[in-house]
Amino acid sequence: MTWFDLIVLGILGLSVLFAAFRGFSREITTLVALAAGVIAAYYLAPPLGELFASGSTMTAIILFLVVFAVIFIVSLIVLNSLVSRFIAEKPGRIDRVLGVIFGFLRGYIVVGLLFLALDYYFEDDRMPPAITDALTLGLAAGAADLLESMGLETVTTTADTSDMAASSAPDRFI
């Protein structure tokens, strides 16, 4: 067992443990609140930035983070209170089992993202033995392949595509 195995098992274990403890319904409410925060910040931060008229990148980032935080916290409070009314305060057995499944899937995605980052950083022949000899290498590589098949591309692939697009673009746009 290598350090890579310990990291993969730690990510999966913690994700499953937290999701089982919180339950599926609470995990979903957190995801919905997170999505609401991101969407609201995406659409509300630019008009708010125009009110300040500074045009600074730092102002735009701060406004995005503030709008995200406010909407995330408010929607999380509202959603948790709604869930508490319809579902018991403590998650039931089915809620916990679904939470375990959700936690494993979330951990699997995080492991895939980690492996994509490592695969980008290390070239194929320079991958450390702790990764190539890992017992969980197949799991991590499978998660990364799944993410790539869903359309998530590594930075090098995207950079190659943009280089091709730039070389085929007319000179007036460059």
N, C-alpha and C positions, 0 to 999 in steps of 0.2 A: 504494500500500500504506500502510495506516494503522497506528497503534499497536495497534488492536484486532486487526488481521490478524497482527501480530507475536506478540501474546499467544496467540491461538488456535493459530497454527502452532507456537509454542513449547510449549504444553501438549500438543498432539498429537505433536510430534516427540519430546519428552522421554519421554512415556508409551510410545510405540512403541520408542524406543531402550532404555529400561530393561527393558521386557518382552522384547525380543529378546535382550538380554544375559543376563537371568536365566532365560529360558525359561518356557514355559507352566506346567510342573509346579511350579516354585518360586513363580510368581505365585499359583497356586491354593492352594498350602500357606499362603501368607501370608494370603490371604482367609479360609481356613478357620480359621486361628489367630486372626485378627481377630474373626471371628464367635464363636468359642469364648470369647474374652475378653469380648466385649460381653454374651453370654448369661449367662456365669458371673457377671459383675459385676452384672447386672440381678437375678439371683436370689439371690446370696450377700451382696451389700452390705447390704440391709435387715436380715437377721438379725444380721449382725455389728454393725450400728449399734445394735441393741437391747442388745448386750453392753456397749457403752460408755455407753448410757443418757444421752447428752448431748442428743439431740434437735436438735442443731445442723445447719443446712444445710451448713456447711463440713465438718463431720465426715462427713456422708453423701457429699459430693462427693469428699473425700479417700479414703474407703473404697472408693467406686466405682472411682476411678482406680488405687488400689493393687491391688485384686482384678483389675481389667482387665489391668494391667501384668504381674502375676505369671502369670496364666493365659495371656496372650498369649505371653509369653516362653517359658514351659514348653512350651506346645503347639507353638510354632514350632520349638523345638529338637527335640522328639519327631518332628514331621512331617518336618522337614528330614532327620533321620537315617533315617527310613523311606524317604523319596524317594531318598536317597543309596544305599540298599541295592538298590533295584529299578531305578533309573535311573542312568546314568553320572554321574560328578562334573560334567562339563561338559555342558551341554544339547546334544542332537543337532540335526540339521537340521530335523526335523519339530517338535521341541519349540520351536525358535526361530521357525519360521514360525507355529505356533499362538500363540506369545508375541507376535508382531507383530500378529496379528489381535486378540488379547486387549488388547494395549496401545492399539490404535486405538479399540476399543470403550470402554475405560476413559477415554481422552482425550476421546472424543466425549461421554460422559456428563458429564465435568467441564466441558467447554465448554458443554454444555446448562445445567448448574447455574449457571455464570457468567452466561450470557445471561438466565436466569430472574431472577437477582439484579439485573442491570442493568435489565431490563425492569420490575422492581418499583420500582427506585430512580428511574428516569427515566420521566416520562410519555411517551406516544407522540409527541407533537409537540415534546418537549424533548430527545429523544435526540441526543447530540452527533454532529456530522458524521463524526467518526472512526469511529463505529459504523455510521451509516446509509450511508456511502460505502465501507464495508469490503468487500473481495472475498470474505471468508469469512462475511458476514452470513447468507447462505442456509444455510450449514452449521450455524452457531450457532443460528439460528432453528428449523431443522429438528430439531436435537437437543432444544431446549427444547420444541417441540411434541410430540415423542415422549415426553418425560418427563411432560408434562401429560396426554397421552392414557393414560399408564400409571397415572395417579392422583395424581401429584405436583402439588399446587395451590400457587399463590402465596399469600403471607401475606394479601393483601387479600381474596382469595376466601374463605379460611378465616375471616377476621375478619367478613366480611359474613354468612357462614353462622352464626357464633356469635351475632351481633347479632340475626339473625332468630330463632334458637332462644331467646335470652333474652327477646325480646319476646313470644313465644308461650308461654313457661313460666308456670305459676301463680305468683302473688306470694309464696307461702310459700317457694319455692325460691330466691328472689332475695335 
